[in-house]
Amino acid sequence: MPIFTAPDFDNHEQVVFCNDAETGLKAIIAIHDTTRGPSLGGCRMWPYASEAAAVTDALRLSRGMTYKSALAGLPLGGGKSVIIGDAKTQKSPALFRAFGRFVDSLGGRYIAAEDVGTGVADIEAMRQVTRHVAGTAGGSGDPSPVTAYGVFQGIRAAAKAKLGRDDLAGLRVAVQGLGHVGLDLARQLYEAGAALIVADIDLDRIARATTAYRAEAMPADRIHAADVDIFAPCALGAILNDATIPEIKAGIIAGAANNQLAEERHGAALMKRGILYAPDYAINAGGIINIHHESAGKYDRAAALRQVEGIYDTLLEIFARAAAEGIPTSDAADRVAETRFGKHRQAA
């Protein structure tokens, strides 16, 4: 497939294809922009249907990380990596060491952390061969609970902007995806008094949520259409598309998934329907904020959580700008982030 003319190529600085015959590693590292600093982003392991799908995911995710770091005010650029494979059956320490050697060859331009399909143990295997990793057992660890905390704060901000209240008691929330982030978000929502509807392809996760958080289960391919106040996508991307948007009943969409809009035009489609959308890279920045506090020196969890709480105010700023300018919230978030790119480049 073409790279430089691919629809999701956005002047990426570097795309690296990684192959190791001995371990079966096939991976892609995409570095989008390092203007603000080294690119930091998760390493995702997923059984992509094709190599083209893996490349597309890497390109889109890495761009999102650039915008996420800028919007969060972090001195970091955007990068992401994907390993093609089934995380349940094809993982091995040797495979992640092989991948770590490719990360190390980039000399710090890309820093890897965990993502969908990878965990702290995998990052530790990579750390045996490279220092360019984050989210290790001795540092900030699993960023998922902090990511979930940031999404929770973002949901509160969206409720404030749309409903005039930031307490969630009695609101109905549909959580799509109960991975590390989604399940912890469900816990926080339950403790805040929200009524939950949940969906996941893993029945064990469904059982945990229905038992612990009194959630109602719903099929994963229909939960977007649930009759709820808030829809929280926490699975894979492109959930907001031509097929799903007309079926959404929620007045607010605010969740942890990356690249929720299948195409940029879908931000306008949501605005046209009167649905308030919390841009994904704004609301799910808690993980990278948490990891940055590890890379900045001695990890201070309290300081990290205080900065994550700022997601509430960042989203209120985005919502206010979108309303004032009559533009989709996704466009407003892009403008805020791109202004910060420009300031940084001028200063450089």
C-alpha positions as CSV (number, residue, x, y, z in Angstrom):
1,M,0.0,0.0,0.0
2,P,1.2,3.6,-0.6
3,I,2.4,5.5,2.5
4,F,3.0,9.1,1.5
5,T,-0.3,9.3,-0.3
6,A,-2.3,7.3,2.2
7,P,-5.4,9.1,3.5
8,D,-4.2,9.0,7.0
9,F,-0.6,10.1,6.3
10,D,-0.3,13.6,7.8
11,N,3.3,14.6,7.1
12,H,4.5,11.9,9.5
13,E,8.2,12.2,10.2
14,Q,9.0,8.5,10.2
15,V,7.3,5.1,9.7
16,V,9.4,2.1,10.6
17,F,8.5,-1.5,9.7
18,C,9.9,-4.1,12.1
19,N,10.3,-7.8,11.2
20,D,12.0,-10.5,13.2
21,A,11.8,-14.0,11.7
22,E,12.9,-15.8,14.8
23,T,10.1,-14.5,17.1
24,G,7.5,-13.9,14.4
25,L,7.5,-10.2,15.1
26,K,5.7,-8.0,12.6
27,A,5.3,-4.4,13.8
28,I,5.0,-0.8,12.7
29,I,6.2,2.3,14.5
30,A,4.8,5.6,13.4
31,I,6.4,8.9,14.5
32,H,4.1,11.8,13.6
33,D,5.7,14.9,15.1
34,T,8.6,15.6,17.5
35,T,8.4,19.4,17.5
36,R,7.5,19.6,21.1
37,G,9.7,16.7,22.2
38,P,10.3,12.9,21.8
39,S,7.2,11.0,20.6
40,L,5.6,9.0,23.3
41,G,2.8,6.5,22.7
42,G,1.5,3.0,23.4
43,C,2.5,-0.2,21.8
44,R,-0.7,-2.0,20.7
45,M,-1.0,-5.7,19.9
46,W,-3.9,-6.7,17.7
47,P,-4.8,-9.3,15.1
48,Y,-5.3,-6.9,12.3
49,A,-7.3,-8.1,9.3
50,S,-4.5,-6.8,7.0
51,E,-1.2,-5.1,7.0
52,A,-2.9,-2.0,5.5
53,A,-5.2,-1.9,8.5
54,A,-2.3,-2.0,10.8
55,V,-0.5,0.8,9.0
56,T,-3.7,2.9,9.0
57,D,-4.1,2.4,12.8
58,A,-0.5,3.4,13.4
59,L,-0.8,6.5,11.3
60,R,-4.0,7.6,12.9
61,L,-3.0,6.8,16.5
62,S,0.4,8.6,16.2
63,R,-1.2,11.7,14.9
64,G,-3.7,11.7,17.8
65,M,-0.8,11.4,20.3
66,T,0.7,14.6,18.9
67,Y,-2.5,16.5,19.4
68,K,-3.1,14.8,22.8
69,S,0.3,15.9,24.2
70,A,-0.1,19.4,22.9
71,L,-3.5,19.9,24.3
72,A,-2.3,18.5,27.7
73,G,0.6,21.0,27.6
74,L,3.2,18.2,27.7
75,P,6.7,18.6,26.1
76,L,6.2,15.5,24.0
77,G,5.5,14.6,20.4
78,G,3.3,12.0,19.0
79,G,4.1,8.4,18.1
80,K,2.5,4.9,18.3
81,S,3.4,1.4,17.5
82,V,1.3,-1.7,16.6
83,I,2.3,-5.3,16.7
84,I,0.3,-7.6,14.3
85,G,-0.8,-10.6,16.3
86,D,-3.2,-12.1,18.9
87,A,-2.2,-10.9,22.3
88,K,-3.9,-14.0,23.9
89,T,-1.9,-16.6,22.0
90,Q,1.2,-15.0,20.3
91,K,2.9,-13.1,23.1
92,S,6.3,-14.0,24.3
93,P,9.1,-12.2,26.2
94,A,11.4,-12.8,23.2
95,L,9.0,-11.1,20.9
96,F,8.9,-8.0,23.0
97,R,12.6,-8.0,23.4
98,A,12.9,-8.1,19.6
99,F,10.5,-5.2,19.4
100,G,12.4,-3.4,22.1
101,R,15.6,-3.5,20.0
102,F,13.8,-1.8,17.1
103,V,12.6,0.9,19.6
104,D,16.1,1.3,20.8
105,S,17.5,1.8,17.3
106,L,15.5,5.0,17.1
107,G,17.7,6.6,19.8
108,G,14.9,8.0,21.9
109,R,12.7,9.5,19.1
110,Y,10.0,7.1,20.2
111,I,9.2,6.0,23.8
112,A,6.9,3.0,24.1
113,A,4.2,2.4,26.7
114,E,1.4,-0.1,27.1
115,D,-1.8,-0.1,25.1
116,V,-4.5,-2.4,24.0
117,G,-3.1,-6.0,24.1
118,T,0.0,-5.1,26.0
119,G,0.8,-4.7,29.7
120,V,3.5,-3.8,32.3
121,A,5.1,-7.3,31.9
122,D,5.6,-6.6,28.1
123,I,7.1,-3.2,28.8
124,E,9.4,-4.8,31.3
125,A,10.6,-7.3,28.6
126,M,11.3,-4.4,26.3
127,R,13.2,-2.6,29.1
128,Q,15.7,-5.4,29.1
129,V,17.0,-4.1,25.7
130,T,16.1,-0.4,25.7
131,R,15.6,2.4,28.2
132,H,13.1,4.1,25.8
133,V,10.0,2.8,27.5
134,A,7.6,4.2,30.1
135,G,4.9,2.8,32.5
136,T,7.3,0.3,34.1
137,A,6.7,-1.7,37.3
138,G,9.1,0.5,39.2
139,G,7.7,3.7,37.8
140,S,4.1,4.8,37.2
141,G,3.0,1.3,36.3
142,D,-0.3,0.6,34.5
143,P,-1.7,4.0,33.3
144,S,-5.2,2.6,32.8
145,P,-6.7,3.7,36.1
146,V,-5.4,7.3,35.6
147,T,-6.7,7.3,32.0
148,A,-10.1,6.2,33.4
149,Y,-9.9,9.0,36.0
150,G,-9.3,11.6,33.3
151,V,-12.3,10.3,31.3
152,F,-14.4,10.4,34.4
153,Q,-13.4,14.1,34.8
154,G,-14.2,14.7,31.2
155,I,-17.7,13.1,31.5
156,R,-18.3,15.5,34.4
157,A,-17.3,18.4,32.2
158,A,-19.6,17.3,29.4
159,A,-22.5,16.9,31.8
160,K,-21.8,20.4,33.1
161,A,-21.8,21.8,29.6
162,K,-24.8,19.9,28.3
163,L,-27.0,19.3,31.3
164,G,-25.9,22.1,33.7
165,R,-24.7,19.7,36.3
166,D,-21.4,17.8,36.9
167,D,-22.7,15.3,39.4
168,L,-23.6,12.0,37.7
169,A,-26.0,10.5,40.2
170,G,-29.0,9.0,38.4
171,L,-27.6,9.5,34.9
172,R,-27.6,6.5,32.5
173,V,-24.3,5.8,31.0
174,A,-23.4,3.1,28.3
175,V,-19.8,1.9,28.5
176,Q,-18.7,0.1,25.3
177,G,-15.5,-1.9,26.1
178,L,-14.5,-3.2,29.5
179,G,-10.7,-3.4,29.2
180,H,-8.4,-2.0,31.8
181,V,-9.7,1.6,31.2
182,G,-13.4,0.8,30.5
183,L,-13.8,-1.4,33.6
184,D,-12.2,1.1,35.9
185,L,-14.3,3.9,34.4
186,A,-17.4,1.7,35.1
187,R,-16.3,1.5,38.7
188,Q,-15.9,5.3,39.0
189,L,-19.3,5.9,37.4
190,Y,-21.0,3.4,39.6
191,E,-19.5,5.0,42.7
192,A,-20.7,8.4,41.5
193,G,-24.3,7.0,41.3
194,A,-24.7,6.5,37.6
195,A,-26.7,3.6,36.2
196,L,-24.6,1.5,33.8
197,I,-25.2,-0.4,30.6
198,V,-22.1,-2.2,29.4
199,A,-20.8,-4.2,26.5
200,D,-17.7,-6.2,25.7
201,I,-16.7,-9.2,23.6
202,D,-15.3,-10.9,26.7
203,L,-18.1,-12.5,28.7
204,D,-15.9,-12.6,31.9
205,R,-15.6,-8.9,31.8
206,I,-19.4,-8.5,31.4
207,A,-19.9,-10.8,34.4
208,R,-17.6,-8.7,36.5
209,A,-19.3,-5.4,35.6
210,T,-22.9,-6.8,36.1
211,T,-22.0,-8.3,39.5
212,A,-19.8,-5.6,40.9
213,Y,-21.5,-2.5,39.5
214,R,-25.1,-3.7,38.9
215,A,-24.7,-3.0,35.2
216,E,-27.1,-4.1,32.5
217,A,-25.4,-6.0,29.6
218,M,-26.1,-5.2,26.0
219,P,-24.6,-6.5,22.7
220,A,-21.4,-4.8,21.7
221,D,-22.6,-4.0,18.3
222,R,-25.8,-2.3,19.6
223,I,-24.8,-0.4,22.7
224,H,-24.2,2.8,20.7
225,A,-28.0,2.9,20.3
226,A,-28.8,2.5,24.0
227,D,-31.4,4.9,25.5
228,V,-28.9,6.6,27.8
229,D,-27.8,10.1,28.7
230,I,-24.1,9.4,28.0
231,F,-22.4,7.0,25.6
232,A,-18.8,6.2,26.6
233,P,-16.9,4.4,23.8
234,C,-13.9,2.6,25.4
235,A,-13.1,0.0,22.8
236,L,-11.5,0.4,19.3
237,G,-11.9,3.4,17.1
238,A,-14.2,4.5,14.2
239,I,-17.3,3.8,16.3
240,L,-18.9,7.1,15.2
241,N,-19.7,6.7,11.6
242,D,-22.4,6.9,9.0
243,A,-24.2,3.8,10.3
244,T,-24.1,4.5,14.0
245,I,-24.5,8.3,14.3
246,P,-28.2,8.3,13.2
247,E,-28.9,5.6,15.8
248,I,-27.3,7.3,18.8
249,K,-29.8,8.4,21.5
250,A,-27.4,9.8,24.0
251,G,-27.0,13.6,24.2
252,I,-23.3,13.2,25.2
253,I,-20.5,11.1,23.8
254,A,-17.5,10.9,26.1
255,G,-15.2,7.9,26.3
256,A,-11.7,6.6,26.3
257,A,-11.4,5.1,22.8
258,N,-8.9,6.6,20.3
259,N,-10.0,7.8,16.9
260,Q,-13.7,7.6,17.6
261,L,-14.7,9.6,14.5
262,A,-14.4,7.4,11.5
263,E,-13.8,10.5,9.4
264,E,-13.4,14.2,10.3
265,R,-16.8,15.1,8.8
266,H,-18.5,13.0,11.5
267,G,-17.7,15.7,14.1
268,A,-20.1,18.0,12.1
269,A,-22.6,15.2,11.9
270,L,-22.7,14.9,15.7
271,M,-23.1,18.7,16.0
272,K,-25.9,18.7,13.5
273,R,-27.8,16.1,15.7
274,G,-27.2,18.2,18.8
275,I,-24.9,15.6,20.4
276,L,-22.1,17.0,22.5
277,Y,-18.9,15.1,21.7
278,A,-15.8,15.2,24.0
279,P,-12.9,14.9,21.6
280,D,-11.1,11.6,22.3
281,Y,-7.6,12.9,22.5
282,A,-8.6,15.6,25.0
283,I,-10.6,13.3,27.3
284,N,-8.3,10.3,27.3
285,A,-5.0,12.2,28.0
286,G,-4.8,10.9,31.6
287,G,-2.5,8.0,30.7
288,I,0.1,10.1,28.9
289,I,0.0,12.8,31.6
290,N,0.6,10.0,34.2
291,I,3.6,8.6,32.2
292,H,5.1,12.1,31.7
293,H,5.3,12.4,35.5
294,E,7.4,9.3,35.5
295,S,9.7,10.5,32.7
296,A,10.1,13.9,34.4
297,G,12.0,12.3,37.3
298,K,10.7,10.7,40.5
299,Y,7.1,9.6,40.0
300,D,4.6,11.7,42.0
301,R,1.2,10.2,41.6
302,A,-0.6,13.0,43.5
303,A,0.9,15.6,41.1
304,A,-0.1,13.4,38.1
305,L,-3.7,13.2,39.3
306,R,-3.9,16.9,39.9
307,Q,-2.8,17.6,36.3
308,V,-5.2,14.9,35.1
309,E,-8.1,16.8,36.8
310,G,-7.3,19.7,34.5
311,I,-9.0,17.7,31.7
312,Y,-12.2,19.0,33.1
313,D,-11.3,22.6,32.4
314,T,-9.7,21.8,29.1
315,L,-12.9,20.3,27.8
316,L,-15.0,23.2,29.1
317,E,-12.7,25.5,27.1
318,I,-13.2,23.4,24.0
319,F,-16.9,23.3,24.4
320,A,-17.1,27.0,24.9
321,R,-15.0,27.7,21.9
322,A,-17.0,25.4,19.7
323,A,-20.2,27.1,20.8
324,A,-18.8,30.6,20.3
325,E,-17.5,29.8,16.8
326,G,-20.3,27.5,15.7
327,I,-18.0,24.7,14.9
328,P,-17.8,21.0,15.9
329,T,-16.0,20.3,19.2
330,S,-13.5,18.1,17.3
331,D,-12.5,21.1,15.2
332,A,-12.3,23.4,18.3
333,A,-10.0,20.9,19.9
334,D,-7.8,20.7,16.8
335,R,-7.5,24.5,16.7
336,V,-6.5,24.8,20.3
337,A,-3.8,22.0,19.8
338,E,-2.5,23.5,16.5
339,T,-2.2,26.9,18.1
340,R,0.1,25.3,20.7
341,F,2.2,23.7,17.9
342,G,2.6,27.1,16.3
343,K,3.7,28.8,19.5
344,H,6.2,26.1,20.1
345,R,7.6,26.2,16.6
346,Q,7.9,30.0,16.7
347,A,9.8,29.8,20.0
348,A,12.1,27.1,18.6
